[in-house]
Amino acid sequence: GPGCLMYSLVLSCELRPALRAIQHTHEFVLGTVAEALAPLVPGIRYRGTSDLALASEQKFSGNSLRCKRRCLLYHGTLLYDFRLEWIAAYLTMPPRQPDYRRGRSHAEFVANLPASRAAIRQALLEAWKPSGQLHDWPQAATVRLAAEKYTQAEWNLRL
C-alpha cells in the first residue's frame, strides 16, 4: 500500500556459498539494510526471524526469501508512511510471534521508519549497488494477474 516501500534482491549462491544457510542470509541482508539506514535512523536492529525494528523494538520491516539451487530471491517491505491503523483492521493477531513482540497489539508493535521514501531508496541503492535497472517488464501480464487473481476477494481474504 501507499507508504510501504518494497524491495527485492536476487543473489547468487554460487558467488556467495554461505547464502545457502538461511540464518546467514537473513543476517547478511538485514545487516546490510540496517547499516544502510543507520545514517537516517540510528538504532535499527535485526530482530525475530526476519524483521527490522527501531530502537523502540517496533517493527517496520518484514522480509522473506526463496532459495533455489543457484540463487535466491530476498524481498521485503519497509514501512515509512503507511496507514498503520490498516494493519489492525485487516490482519488478525499472528499465531506465531517473535519474542520481542511481547504480546503487543499491532498498534503497539508496528511503526513507520521516520525517513522519506527518497532517502530510504537512495540508501538501499548505495548499499547494494545494483548492476542495472529493469526497464522492460511484463506490464500486460501484471495487469492481467492483478485483474484475474490479486484483486479478487478469494485471493485476499482466504484464511
C-alpha positions in Angstrom: 0.0 0.0 0.0 1.0 3.6 -0.1 3.8 4.4 2.4 5.3 0.9 2.0 8.5 0.6 0.0 9.1 -2.9 -1.3 12.5 -4.2 -2.4 13.8 -7.4 -4.0 17.3 -8.8 -4.3 18.4 -11.7 -6.5 21.7 -13.0 -5.0 24.0 -15.7 -6.4 24.6 -18.7 -4.1 27.4 -19.6 -6.5 29.3 -16.4 -5.8 28.3 -16.4 -2.1 28.1 -20.1 -1.0 27.4 -19.0 2.7 23.9 -17.8 1.5 22.8 -21.4 1.3 22.4 -21.1 5.1 19.1 -19.3 5.7 20.1 -17.8 9.0 23.3 -16.4 7.5 21.2 -15.0 4.6 18.9 -13.1 6.9 21.9 -11.8 8.9 23.7 -10.7 5.8 20.8 -9.0 4.0 19.2 -7.4 7.1 22.6 -6.4 8.4 23.3 -4.6 5.2 19.9 -2.9 5.1 20.2 -1.8 8.8 23.7 -0.4 8.2 22.5 1.4 5.1 19.6 3.0 7.0 21.7 3.8 10.2 22.6 7.3 9.0 18.9 8.1 8.6 17.7 6.4 11.8 20.2 5.2 14.4 19.5 2.0 16.4 17.9 -0.2 13.8 18.3 -3.8 14.7 17.7 -7.2 13.1 15.0 -8.9 15.3 13.0 -12.1 15.2 13.4 -14.4 12.2 13.5 -11.7 9.5 12.4 -8.3 10.9 14.0 -5.0 11.2 13.0 -2.9 14.2 13.6 0.6 15.6 15.4 1.1 18.9 11.9 1.2 20.5 11.6 -2.5 19.5 8.8 -1.6 17.0 8.8 -3.5 13.7 9.0 -1.5 10.5 10.2 -4.2 8.1 9.2 -7.8 7.4 11.2 -9.9 4.9 11.2 -13.3 3.2 13.3 -15.4 0.9 13.0 -18.1 -1.7 16.0 -20.3 -2.2 16.8 -22.1 -5.4 19.9 -24.2 -6.4 22.0 -21.3 -7.9 20.4 -18.2 -6.5 17.9 -16.8 -4.1 15.2 -14.1 -4.1 15.1 -11.9 -1.0 12.3 -9.4 -0.7 10.9 -7.2 2.0 8.8 -4.2 3.0 9.9 -1.0 4.7 7.0 1.0 6.2 7.8 4.7 6.1 4.4 6.5 5.7 1.9 3.6 5.9 -1.6 4.0 7.5 -0.8 1.8 10.5 -4.4 1.5 11.5 -5.0 -0.6 8.4 -2.8 -3.4 9.9 -5.2 -4.0 12.9 -8.2 -3.5 10.6 -7.2 -6.2 8.1 -4.9 -8.6 9.9 -5.6 -10.9 12.8 -3.0 -11.4 15.5 -0.5 -13.9 14.2 -0.4 -17.3 15.9 3.4 -17.3 15.9 5.0 -14.2 17.3 8.7 -13.3 17.8 9.8 -13.0 21.4 10.4 -9.3 21.1 6.8 -8.6 20.3 5.9 -9.5 23.9 2.2 -9.9 23.1 1.8 -6.3 21.9 -1.1 -5.4 19.7 -0.4 -4.3 16.1 -0.8 -0.7 17.1 1.9 -1.0 19.8 4.2 -3.3 17.8 4.4 -1.8 14.3 5.8 1.6 13.4 6.8 3.7 10.4 10.5 4.3 9.7 10.9 8.0 10.3 12.5 8.7 6.9 11.4 9.7 3.4 10.9 7.2 0.6 13.5 9.0 -1.4 16.1 8.8 1.4 15.4 5.1 2.0 15.6 4.3 -1.7 18.9 6.1 -2.1 20.4 4.4 1.0 19.4 1.0 -0.4 20.8 1.8 -3.8 24.1 2.9 -2.3 24.4 -0.2 -0.1 23.5 -2.8 -2.8 24.9 -1.1 -5.9 22.7 -2.8 -8.4 24.2 -3.7 -11.7 21.3 -2.3 -13.7 17.7 -1.4 -13.8 14.9 -3.3 -15.4 13.2 -1.0 -17.9 11.2 -3.6 -19.8 8.9 -5.5 -17.5 5.8 -7.6 -18.3 3.2 -4.9 -17.9 0.4 -6.7 -19.7 0.9 -9.8 -17.6 1.0 -7.7 -14.4 -2.4 -6.1 -15.3 -3.9 -9.5 -16.2 -2.7 -11.1 -12.9 -4.0 -8.2 -10.9 -7.4 -8.4 -12.6 -7.7 -12.2 -12.5 -6.1 -13.0 -9.2 -4.6 -10.4 -6.9 -7.5 -8.0 -6.7 -10.0 -10.9 -6.1 -11.6 -11.4 -2.7 -10.8 -15.1 -2.9 -7.1 -14.4 -3.0 -7.0 -11.6 -0.5 -9.5 -12.8 2.1 -8.6 -16.5 2.2 -8.0 -18.0 5.7 
